[in-house]
Amino acid sequence: MPTNNRATTVLRMAATNLRESDTYLGAQYRRFRTRLGPPVAAKAMAAKLARLLYRMLRYGMKYVDQGAELYESQHRKQQVIHLKRKAAQLGLEIIEVADAA
């Protein structure tokens, strides 16, 4: 829906600019974008940015970027846990193999 709220417009623009950013938020936006599609991902990241901004203004918290590598490693660990859980439900067992490289 079109809106006249300038804050909404600015936050959506900031969210779409995260697409090429090598930050934690950039990695999260790219994952949202592949899963949800560009318009929904922009709205979701704008909401996340609004919450971060509110916490920074309200409580004086500082944002420390943890990097895209940390987000990717956390996401990979989460995927492995979900795969193991799904395999256990199907009566299977997953054996992890170390990378050959």
Buried (B, 14 or more C-beta within 10 A) or exposed (E): EEEEEEEBEEBBEBBBEBBEBEBBBBBBBBBBBEEBEEEEBBBBBBBBBBEEBEEEEEEEEEEEEEEBEEBBEEEEEEEEEEEBEEEEEEEEEEEEEEEEE
